[in-house]
Amino acid sequence: MKPSRARSLACFLTFAAASLLANAQTSVPYIGCSGDGQTGPYAAAKGEPKRVKLPPAIADQLAWYEYNGDAGHFGTLGPRGWNCFATIGSDGLTLYVAPEPLDSAKLLEHKNWKGFTGPAIQLSISDGGTSGRFEVARVVARVFPAHRDYARTIVKEGFGPAPDYPFGPFPSDHLTYKGKELVEFTTPARHRGLGTMSWLLPSDQPISGVALLSIGPDVDTELLQLSFRLPPSLSSLGMTLIQQAEADSSS
């Protein structure tokens, strides 16, 4: 075999091996999350490691944080070693993940607390068949133009002034649409946007995430929104969190 062909074959095999490694099944630790809310306090569930398709170097930095209780189960990837807590209300479910211990009183009652200024992850499911419809309508008005009639219907209920439901995206947000009901977003540092339509406050780091709308004639409209701010040293994990959320929602 000529040297040039040998080098080409070696490069091909190296690339193929790297591709297989990147798509190989591996797992990350399962972290059950305790919580409280409408159904009362509940303990963290136990579970099996989460199977993921990630390169080992990325998987080694992550864990799977999950609420699993009477209201169902849902979760998110997050940096390994963080803490989590979930809340259940009449409007839906919310899972918080952060590096510091989480104060249940703050998350449930928001006493003397305005939100996260540092790294944090918030995964929320807002139920359009309950009081969660107001949050769904606010997000729909901002980033789901194909469904703005839904938002207008909620506004007509009169449970808040129409200016509480501004139509059109935040000027500073960067939006990437994956369909009429799916949008990835980044809210820049020190700005308000879709990322701050959560308990993450503006700070010197951006907020990224994804919003997914489930809508149809036979189901209540539902909004899943993942918002996160990672420390700069872990910012490369952001797209992995988004892609996992999209994969889980589709399955």
N, C-alpha and C positions, 0 to 999 in steps of 0.2 A: 504494500500500500504506500502511495506517495505521501511525504510528510504533510503536505497541505491538506490532503483528504483525511489523514489521521487526526490532524488538529481540528478539522471541521467536525469529525465524528465525536471527538472528545468533548468539544463545546456543546454539541447537541445532547450528548448523554448527561452532561452536567446540568444543562437547562431542564431536561426532562426530569432528572432526579429532584431538582429544586421545585419544579411544578408539582410533582407528586407529594413532596414534603409539605408544601404550602396547603394542599388540599386534603392532607391526611387527617383522619379522625383522631382527636385527642380528647382530653377532658379537663375541666377546671373544678375546683372544690365547690361543693354546694353549701351555701350559708343560709339557713332558715332565719326569717326575720320575725321578731315578736311585734306586737302592735296593740292597738286599742281603737275604740270608736263605737259606732252604733250598735254593734253586736256584743260589746264588752271586750275586756282584755283577753288576749290569747298568747300562748307561748310560741316560741319559734319551733317550726316543724323540722323534722329530720328528713334528709333526702339523699339520693345518690348523686355522685359527681355529674355535672352537666357535660354531655357530649357536644363538642364543637368541632368545626373544620377550621383550624387555625394553625399556623406555624408554632412549634413548641416555644420559641422565644417570646411570642406574644401571649400564648396561653399561660405561660409561667408567671405572668404579671397580673392575671385576672382571676376573679372568682364569680360564681353565679349567686346573686342575692334574690331570694324569693319569698313572697308571702304565699302561704298555703293554708287556707282555713275555710270557714263556712261560706264565705263570699266567693270562693273559687281559688284560683292561683295564678299568679303572674310574677314576672321577675325581670331582671336585667343583669348584664355583665357590668362589672365595676372593678376598680383596682383592688388587688388582693390586700387583705388586712384592714379594710374599712369597716364601718358599722352601719346597721340598717334598722329601720323602723317603718311600720306600715300603719295607715289610718283608714278607717272605713266610715263613710258618711252616707247620707241619703243621696248625695250627688254622685258618688262613685268611690273609687279606691285610689290611694296614693302611696307609693313606696319611696322612701328617702334613703339615700346611701351617702355617707360622708366619712371623712377620716377621723373626726372627733366623735366622742360619745353623743348620742342624740337624746335630747330632753323631751320626754313624751308630753309634758304639760305645754311646752312651747308649740309642738307640732299639732297638738289637739286643740288648744285654746288660744294659741298665739299671744300669750300674756308676756308683755314687755319684750316682744321679739317681732322684728319686721321681716326677717328672712335671712338667707345665707349670703354672706359677702365673700366667702372663700370657696374652695373646691367642694362640689356637691353634685349629686345626681338626683333627679326627681322623675319618676315614672308615674303618670296619672292616667286613669281611665274615667272619663266623664260620661255619665249615663244620660242620654238624651230623652229618656222616658221619665226622668225625675227632675229634681231641681238642678241637676247637672246640665240640663239643656241650655241654661244661660251661659255657662262657660263654653259649651259647644258652639253656641251662636256667635259669641265674641270671636272665637278662633276662625270659624267659617267666614265671618264678615271680613276678616283680615286676609286669609290666604287660600280660601277655596271658592273662587269666583263662580264655578259651575253650580254651586249649591247655595248661593246667596238668598234665594227665595226662602230657604229654610230659616236663615237668620232673620229675614224680614218678618216671617210669621211669628217668631219668638218676640221680636220687638213689639209687635202689635198686641201682645198679651199685656203690656203696660206695667211690667214688674221692674221697671227702671227706665230712665229717660233714654231717648234714641241716641243722644251723643255718647252713651256708654257702649255703643256698638258701632264704632267707626268702620266704614268700608274702605278697603284698600290696604296694601301692605305698609309696614313701618318703613319710612324712607331709608333707614340705614341697614336694614336687614338684607342679607344675601340669601336668596331662595333658589333651590334647585328642585324642580318638579319632576317626579317620577310617574305621574299620572294625575288625574283629576282629583283623586282623594289621598294623595301621598306627596308630601313635600319635606325635603331636608332643608335645614336653616342654620344660619349663624347670625347671632346678634353681636355686633362688635363691642369691644371693651368700652365702658362708660356710656353706653347707649341703652335705651329702652327699646324692646322689640318683642318678637314672639318668645324669645328665650326668657324674658322677664315676666311673661304671663305665667308665672310660676312663683315659687318661694325663693328663687334665685335673684338676688338684687344686682344692679349694675356694679361693676368693679373694674379693676385694671386688666382683667382677662376676659376674653369673649365667652359667650354661651352658645353651644351648638346643640343640635338634636334633630328630631324628626317628628312630624305630626301625621297621623293616619286617621282618616275619617271612614267609618263604616256606616253606610246608609242604604236603605232599601225598603220596599213596600211591606215586607213581612218582619222586619226587625226594628227596634228602636235605634235611632241615630246614636252613634257612639264615637267618642274621640279618644284616641290613644296618643299621648304626647310624652316624649322622652326629651328632657332638657338636662344638660350637664355642663359643668365647668370643671375641667381637669387642671391640675398644676402643670406648668410648662414642661416639667420633666416627663410627664405622661401624656402630653397632648397627642402623640402619635397613635394612641389607643382610641381616639375619638371615633374614627370611621368604623372601627371594629364594633363599638357599641351600637352605632346606627345600623350597620348591616345585620347584626344579630337581632335587633328589634324588628327590622323589616322581615327577616326570615321567619321569626317566631310568629309574627302577625299573619303571615301568608299561610302558615301551616295550621 
